[in-house]
């Protein structure tokens, strides 16, 4: 999956987005793939939707691994980067569409998850 995502991410324009979407379809639990799909989105809402799905799938994965809604989820751990990247992207897109309260909640959540600022 990592190789397929890297290859897809190296393509130009819409080919890139479409190839990343194919990786997501083949590996829907990959938070790195959802993050890449958000990064490659065609427009703000496409990006917002991909980041939101990745964020929710990430919460599910964290909970399945024992996280109970509080505690650190640090950027320094590479396994957290897909989730944190989706959360950061979701906050950016929320701000872009004028969802200021959501963007502020996400910024606070990121700071609580990783006070070192690695995810910001």
C-alpha positions, 0 to 999 in steps of 0.5 A: 500500500505504501508503494502504491500511495507513493506512486499515486502521489507522484502523478500530476494533476487529476491523474494524481487525485484519481490514483490516490482515490483508487488506493483509498478504495483498495485500502479504506482503513489507511489514514495516510491514504485519506490524508493524501486524498484530502491533500489532492482534492479537486476543490475545498469541499472535496478536500473537506470530505476526504479529511473528515472521513479520515478523521472519523476513521482515525477516531475509530482506529484510536478507540479500537487501540484503547484510546478513550478520548483523552491523552496524547496522540503525538506526531512523532509516532509515524502511525499517528500522522495520517490521523493528525494530518486529516485532523489538521486538513479538516481544520484548514478546510473548516476555516476556508468555508467559514466554519470558524467554531469548528476550526477553533475546536480542531486547533484546540484538539490538535494542541491537546493531542500533541502539545509539542505542536508537531501536528500543527 
